[in-house]
Amino acid sequence: MDILALSATQKYAALRPATQPAESESSVGKTAAGALRDFAQTLQETEQIAKAGMTGDADPHALVQALAQTELAVETAVTVRNKVVEAYQEILRMPV
């Protein structure tokens, strides 16, 4: 009986790292992190251009283009958030 307990403990210890995230992120994680960085960068650039536009230093065409990019980025973020919430709600509705 003692040998079986030891064997089970060793097998559990060997399989435990498989449940933990690997050192290298998955491609989905890298993609999501890159998208968040791009989103933040777009917002920062638009904010700088908007400030320059208020002082009259920015080209009106650049200002309109930056605002359109920001609008698209925000709409995309909201859509992704809505899909995540829908998926979470669907998981909650699953019978146990």
Long-range contacts (C-beta under 8 A, 24 or more apart in sequence): 38-73, 39-73, 39-76, 39-77, 42-69, 42-70, 42-73, 43-70, 43-73, 46-70
